[in-house]
Amino acid sequence: MKKYFLTLIAFLLMTISAAYAGDWSKIKIGTEGAYPPWNGTNAAGELEGAEIDLVRDLCARMNAECELVAQDWDGIIPALQNGKYDAIMAGMSITEERMQVINFSQGYANEPASFSVLKSSSLAALGHSGKVNMDALDGKSKKLLNSLKKTLKGATVGVQGSTTHENFVKQVLGDSVTMKSYDTQENLELDLSVGRIDAALSDQGSMEKFMESDKGKKIVFIGPGLGGGPFGGGVGVGLRKNDTDLLKMFNKAIDGARADGTLAEHFTKWFGKDISM
Protein backbone atom coordinates (compact mmCIF):
# COMPACT_ATOMS: atom_id res chain seq x y z
CA MET A 1 0.00 0.00 0.00
CA LYS A 2 2.85 2.35 0.92
CA LYS A 3 4.60 1.59 -2.39
CA TYR A 4 1.37 2.27 -4.29
CA PHE A 5 0.89 5.57 -2.44
CA LEU A 6 4.46 6.73 -3.23
CA THR A 7 4.02 5.77 -6.88
CA LEU A 8 0.77 7.73 -7.01
CA ILE A 9 2.42 10.79 -5.45
CA ALA A 10 5.30 10.58 -7.94
CA PHE A 11 2.84 10.35 -10.83
CA LEU A 12 0.88 13.36 -9.60
CA LEU A 13 4.06 15.42 -9.20
CA MET A 14 5.12 14.55 -12.72
CA THR A 15 1.67 15.52 -14.03
CA ILE A 16 1.73 18.85 -12.19
CA SER A 17 5.26 19.53 -13.41
CA ALA A 18 4.29 18.79 -17.01
CA ALA A 19 1.23 21.01 -16.73
CA TYR A 20 3.34 23.83 -15.31
CA ALA A 21 5.96 23.53 -18.04
CA GLY A 22 3.33 23.31 -20.75
CA ASP A 23 2.81 20.68 -23.39
CA TRP A 24 4.07 22.40 -26.52
CA SER A 25 3.85 19.50 -28.94
CA LYS A 26 0.96 21.46 -30.48
CA ILE A 27 1.14 25.24 -30.77
CA LYS A 28 -1.38 27.72 -32.15
CA ILE A 29 0.11 30.85 -33.69
CA GLY A 30 -1.87 34.00 -34.41
CA THR A 31 -1.12 36.14 -37.46
CA GLU A 32 -2.94 38.90 -39.28
CA GLY A 33 -2.85 37.62 -42.84
CA ALA A 34 -3.23 41.16 -44.22
CA TYR A 35 0.30 42.53 -43.95
CA PRO A 36 2.35 41.31 -46.92
CA PRO A 37 5.14 40.47 -47.33
CA TRP A 38 5.34 39.73 -43.58
CA ASN A 39 2.09 37.76 -43.66
CA GLY A 40 -0.65 37.89 -46.26
CA THR A 41 -3.43 35.91 -47.90
CA ASN A 42 -3.19 34.77 -51.50
CA ALA A 43 -5.98 34.48 -54.09
CA ALA A 44 -6.72 30.94 -52.92
CA GLY A 45 -7.33 32.18 -49.38
CA GLU A 46 -4.07 30.66 -48.08
CA LEU A 47 -1.76 32.41 -45.65
CA GLU A 48 1.65 33.21 -47.10
CA GLY A 49 4.65 35.44 -46.46
CA ALA A 50 8.01 35.57 -44.73
CA GLU A 51 6.54 34.91 -41.29
CA ILE A 52 4.38 32.07 -42.55
CA ASP A 53 7.50 30.33 -43.89
CA LEU A 54 9.29 31.16 -40.64
CA VAL A 55 6.47 29.66 -38.56
CA ARG A 56 6.88 26.33 -40.35
CA ASP A 57 10.66 26.50 -39.97
CA LEU A 58 10.62 27.28 -36.24
CA CYS A 59 7.92 24.72 -35.48
CA ALA A 60 9.94 21.98 -37.19
CA ARG A 61 12.93 22.94 -35.04
CA MET A 62 10.75 22.78 -31.91
CA ASN A 63 9.29 19.39 -32.96
CA ALA A 64 5.85 20.96 -32.67
CA GLU A 65 2.70 20.64 -34.74
CA CYS A 66 1.62 24.21 -35.41
CA GLU A 67 -1.69 25.69 -36.44
CA LEU A 68 -1.93 29.20 -37.87
CA VAL A 69 -4.90 31.31 -36.76
CA ALA A 70 -5.88 34.48 -38.67
CA GLN A 71 -6.80 37.38 -36.40
CA ASP A 72 -7.67 41.04 -37.01
CA TRP A 73 -4.80 43.26 -35.91
CA ASP A 74 -6.65 45.39 -33.38
CA GLY A 75 -7.57 42.33 -31.31
CA ILE A 76 -4.39 40.35 -31.74
CA ILE A 77 -2.95 40.80 -28.23
CA PRO A 78 -6.26 40.35 -26.33
CA ALA A 79 -6.86 37.10 -28.27
CA LEU A 80 -3.43 35.83 -27.18
CA GLN A 81 -4.18 36.63 -23.56
CA ASN A 82 -7.60 34.97 -23.81
CA GLY A 83 -6.05 31.73 -25.08
CA LYS A 84 -7.21 31.78 -28.70
CA TYR A 85 -3.60 30.95 -29.63
CA ASP A 86 -0.24 30.59 -27.90
CA ALA A 87 1.99 33.00 -29.82
CA ILE A 88 1.84 35.95 -32.21
CA MET A 89 3.91 36.20 -35.39
CA ALA A 90 2.47 39.17 -37.24
CA GLY A 91 5.13 41.76 -37.96
CA MET A 92 4.78 42.92 -34.36
CA SER A 93 7.51 45.28 -33.16
CA ILE A 94 9.04 44.78 -29.73
CA THR A 95 8.14 47.91 -27.75
CA GLU A 96 8.22 48.84 -24.08
CA GLU A 97 4.47 49.51 -24.15
CA ARG A 98 3.67 46.01 -25.41
CA MET A 99 6.18 44.38 -23.07
CA GLN A 100 4.12 45.63 -20.15
CA VAL A 101 1.42 43.10 -21.07
CA ILE A 102 3.19 40.35 -23.07
CA ASN A 103 6.66 38.86 -23.52
CA PHE A 104 8.68 38.79 -26.72
CA SER A 105 11.23 36.43 -28.14
CA GLN A 106 14.47 37.87 -29.40
CA GLY A 107 14.00 39.92 -32.55
CA TYR A 108 14.10 38.07 -35.85
CA ALA A 109 13.74 40.96 -38.35
CA ASN A 110 13.80 44.74 -38.53
CA GLU A 111 12.70 47.16 -41.24
CA PRO A 112 12.70 50.99 -41.06
CA ALA A 113 9.48 52.96 -41.38
CA SER A 114 9.00 55.67 -44.01
CA PHE A 115 6.37 58.06 -45.23
CA SER A 116 5.06 57.57 -48.75
CA VAL A 117 3.10 59.84 -51.08
CA LEU A 118 1.88 59.97 -54.67
CA LYS A 119 4.55 60.98 -57.17
CA SER A 120 2.22 63.75 -58.33
CA SER A 121 1.98 65.24 -54.81
CA SER A 122 3.84 68.43 -53.92
CA LEU A 123 5.07 66.52 -50.86
CA ALA A 124 7.20 64.31 -53.14
CA ALA A 125 9.61 67.24 -53.61
CA LEU A 126 11.12 66.41 -50.20
CA GLY A 127 12.77 63.30 -51.62
CA HIS A 128 13.79 60.20 -49.72
CA SER A 129 17.14 60.08 -47.95
CA GLY A 130 18.83 59.63 -44.61
CA LYS A 131 18.11 57.59 -41.51
CA VAL A 132 16.85 58.63 -38.09
CA ASN A 133 17.28 56.57 -34.94
CA MET A 134 14.77 57.96 -32.46
CA ASP A 135 16.86 56.56 -29.61
CA ALA A 136 19.91 58.63 -30.59
CA LEU A 137 18.90 61.97 -32.07
CA ASP A 138 21.93 64.00 -33.17
CA GLY A 139 22.00 67.31 -35.00
CA LYS A 140 21.64 65.70 -38.43
CA SER A 141 18.71 63.54 -37.31
CA LYS A 142 16.90 66.51 -35.78
CA LYS A 143 17.34 68.46 -39.01
CA LEU A 144 15.85 65.58 -41.03
CA LEU A 145 12.90 65.34 -38.64
CA ASN A 146 12.26 69.08 -38.72
CA SER A 147 12.27 69.04 -42.51
CA LEU A 148 9.80 66.15 -42.47
CA LYS A 149 7.50 67.92 -40.00
CA LYS A 150 7.57 71.10 -42.07
CA THR A 151 6.70 69.22 -45.25
CA LEU A 152 3.83 67.27 -43.67
CA LYS A 153 2.30 70.20 -41.76
CA GLY A 154 -1.42 70.36 -42.52
CA ALA A 155 -1.41 67.03 -44.38
CA THR A 156 -3.74 64.09 -43.80
CA VAL A 157 -1.55 61.15 -42.80
CA GLY A 158 -2.74 57.55 -42.82
CA VAL A 159 -1.51 54.78 -40.53
CA GLN A 160 -2.68 51.34 -39.53
CA GLY A 161 -4.33 51.59 -36.12
CA SER A 162 -2.72 50.26 -32.92
CA THR A 163 0.76 50.27 -34.48
CA THR A 164 4.13 51.87 -33.82
CA HIS A 165 3.44 54.09 -36.85
CA GLU A 166 0.31 55.46 -35.20
CA ASN A 167 2.32 56.10 -32.03
CA PHE A 168 4.97 58.04 -33.97
CA VAL A 169 2.40 60.31 -35.62
CA LYS A 170 0.73 61.00 -32.26
CA GLN A 171 3.96 61.58 -30.35
CA VAL A 172 6.08 63.40 -32.92
CA LEU A 173 3.74 65.07 -35.42
CA GLY A 174 0.81 65.63 -33.09
CA ASP A 175 -1.70 68.30 -34.10
CA SER A 176 0.41 69.49 -37.02
CA VAL A 177 -1.24 66.79 -39.16
CA THR A 178 -4.63 65.12 -39.40
CA MET A 179 -4.22 61.43 -38.68
CA LYS A 180 -6.47 58.77 -40.20
CA SER A 181 -6.26 55.22 -38.83
CA TYR A 182 -7.00 52.09 -40.87
CA ASP A 183 -7.90 48.56 -39.88
CA THR A 184 -5.39 47.01 -42.31
CA GLN A 185 -2.24 47.99 -44.17
CA GLU A 186 -3.95 47.02 -47.43
CA ASN A 187 -6.78 49.53 -46.95
CA LEU A 188 -4.24 52.20 -46.05
CA GLU A 189 -2.34 51.52 -49.29
CA LEU A 190 -5.48 51.67 -51.42
CA ASP A 191 -6.56 55.02 -50.00
CA LEU A 192 -3.10 56.47 -50.60
CA SER A 193 -3.08 55.22 -54.19
CA VAL A 194 -6.31 57.08 -55.02
CA GLY A 195 -5.44 60.25 -53.11
CA ARG A 196 -7.86 59.96 -50.20
CA ILE A 197 -4.95 60.76 -47.89
CA ASP A 198 -1.86 62.88 -48.53
CA ALA A 199 0.72 60.52 -47.03
CA ALA A 200 1.04 57.14 -45.35
CA LEU A 201 3.46 55.91 -42.70
CA SER A 202 4.34 52.22 -42.75
CA ASP A 203 7.34 49.94 -42.76
CA GLN A 204 9.25 50.22 -46.02
CA GLY A 205 9.03 46.54 -46.94
CA SER A 206 5.22 46.43 -46.91
CA MET A 207 4.89 49.58 -49.01
CA GLU A 208 7.62 48.42 -51.41
CA LYS A 209 5.57 45.28 -52.04
CA PHE A 210 2.54 47.42 -52.87
CA MET A 211 4.67 49.67 -55.11
CA GLU A 212 5.32 46.66 -57.32
CA SER A 213 1.60 46.45 -58.16
CA ASP A 214 -0.27 48.49 -60.76
CA LYS A 215 -2.10 50.43 -58.06
CA GLY A 216 1.09 51.22 -56.19
CA LYS A 217 3.42 52.19 -59.02
CA LYS A 218 2.64 55.92 -58.61
CA ILE A 219 3.81 55.98 -54.98
CA VAL A 220 7.24 57.09 -53.67
CA PHE A 221 8.90 57.39 -50.28
CA ILE A 222 9.73 60.74 -48.74
CA GLY A 223 11.91 61.76 -45.82
CA PRO A 224 14.30 59.57 -43.83
CA GLY A 225 13.99 55.95 -42.81
CA LEU A 226 12.78 55.86 -39.19
CA GLY A 227 13.61 53.48 -36.37
CA GLY A 228 14.07 53.24 -32.61
CA GLY A 229 11.95 55.08 -30.05
CA PRO A 230 8.24 54.41 -30.66
CA PHE A 231 9.16 51.95 -33.44
CA GLY A 232 10.75 49.55 -30.95
CA GLY A 233 13.66 47.16 -31.36
CA GLY A 234 12.72 44.88 -34.23
CA VAL A 235 10.01 42.27 -34.75
CA GLY A 236 9.66 39.20 -32.51
CA VAL A 237 7.28 36.48 -31.36
CA GLY A 238 4.66 37.73 -28.88
CA LEU A 239 3.93 35.41 -25.95
CA ARG A 240 1.98 35.36 -22.71
CA LYS A 241 4.01 36.38 -19.64
CA ASN A 242 3.63 32.99 -17.95
CA ASP A 243 4.79 30.91 -20.93
CA THR A 244 8.50 31.28 -20.23
CA ASP A 245 9.21 27.70 -21.36
CA LEU A 246 7.70 28.44 -24.78
CA LEU A 247 9.73 31.64 -24.91
CA LYS A 248 12.93 29.63 -24.46
CA MET A 249 11.86 27.24 -27.19
CA PHE A 250 11.28 30.04 -29.68
CA ASN A 251 14.57 31.74 -28.81
CA LYS A 252 16.48 28.52 -29.33
CA ALA A 253 14.74 27.87 -32.67
CA ILE A 254 15.42 31.43 -33.87
CA ASP A 255 19.09 31.02 -32.92
CA GLY A 256 19.21 27.86 -35.02
CA ALA A 257 17.54 29.49 -38.03
CA ARG A 258 19.96 32.40 -37.84
CA ALA A 259 23.01 30.18 -37.49
CA ASP A 260 22.29 28.04 -40.56
CA GLY A 261 21.22 30.97 -42.74
CA THR A 262 17.57 30.07 -43.22
CA LEU A 263 16.34 33.09 -41.25
CA ALA A 264 17.98 35.36 -43.81
CA GLU A 265 16.65 33.22 -46.67
CA HIS A 266 13.02 33.59 -45.58
CA PHE A 267 13.16 37.38 -45.57
CA THR A 268 15.29 37.70 -48.70
CA LYS A 269 12.74 35.56 -50.55
CA TRP A 270 9.78 37.77 -49.62
CA PHE A 271 11.36 41.22 -49.22
CA GLY A 272 14.02 41.00 -51.90
CA LYS A 273 16.60 41.87 -49.24
CA ASP A 274 17.83 40.49 -45.95
CA ILE A 275 16.13 42.27 -43.04
CA SER A 276 16.75 39.47 -40.54
CA MET A 277 18.33 40.19 -37.17
Buried (B, 14 or more C-beta within 10 A) or exposed (E): EEEEEEEEEEEEEEEEEEEEEBEBEEBBBBBBBBBBBBBBBEEEEEBBBBBBBBBEBBBEBBEBEBBBBBBEBBEBBEBBEEEBBBBBBBBBBBBEEBBEEBBBBBBBBBBBBBBBBBEEBEBBEBEBEBBBBBEEBEEEBEEBBEBBBEBBEEBBBBBBBBBBBBBBBBEBBEEBBBBBBBBBBBEBBBBBBEEEBBBBBBBBBBBBBBBEEEEBEBBBBBBBBBBBBBBBBBBBBBBBEEBEEBBEBBBBBBEBBBEEEBBBBBBBEBBEEBBBB
